[in-house]
Amino acid sequence: MSVYTLEERLKCKVVENENKCWEWTGGVTLGYASFSLSKQDRLSLKTDSMWIYGHRLMYEVHNDMKLTKKDAIMHTCDNRLCI
């Protein structure tokens, strides 16, 4: 089991750019940040998925809210790597 929280693991792969976007430096799928989920993550997020888009995970973590597959989280900066 990881000694780091899900949020800490997420934030360690982020760098703030000159536009104040939090850009993802980890894995990418279709141009978007992708975050691998451990078994513990999947249990806490109540999902069977092995990964999640970074911007969706960041939204869920910061808003303490579970998104549905139909929920759209938009980037106002239009930067796919921004989470």
N, C-alpha and C positions, 0 to 999 in steps of 0.2 A: 504494500500500500504506500502511496506517495505521501511524503511529509509536507508537500506543498498543496495549497488549496487549488481548486479549479481556476479561480480568478488569478492567483499568483502565476500558475502555469501559462495561462492565457497572456497575461501582461508581460511576461519575460520575453515574448516573441514580438513585442511592439516597440516601434521607434516613432517619436513625434517628429513630423517633418516641418518645413518652413511655413506651411499653411495651417499648422496646428492639427493636422490629421494624424491619427494614430495608425501608422502603416504597419501592416503585418510583415514579418520577416521569415515566417515559417513556410510550411507547405501551401501550395496553391492548386486549386481545382477550377478550371474554366475561368481563370483570371481572378478568382476570389480567394480570400484567406480560407484555408481548411484546417480544422483542428481535430486531431485524433482523440477519441474518447476511450478511456480505460474502462474496465468493468465497473469500477466504483463510480466513475462519471455517469455511465449509462444508468446505473441504479438511481443515483441522485437526480438525474434529469428525466428519469422514467422514459427511456428510449431504448430501442434495440439497435439503433444506428451505430456504426463504428466510427463515424466522423460527423462534424457539423461545420457549417460555414461560420467563420470567425465573427462576422458582424452580427449574425443571429445569436450566437452564444454570448457575445458582449452585451447585447440588448437584454437577453434573459437574465444574465448575472446582475447587471446594474439596475434592472427594473423588477427583479424578483418575480418574474412573470414567464410562464411557459407559452411559447408561440405555437400555433398550429401550422401545418404545412401550407395552408392558404394565406397566412399572414405574410405581408410583404414589408420588409424593412428597407427603406430607401437611403441611399447615400446622398446627402445634400451637396457634398463636394464632388460627386460623380467620380470618385476614386475607388476602384474595386478592391484595392488593398487596404483601404481605410476600414477600421473596425470600430 
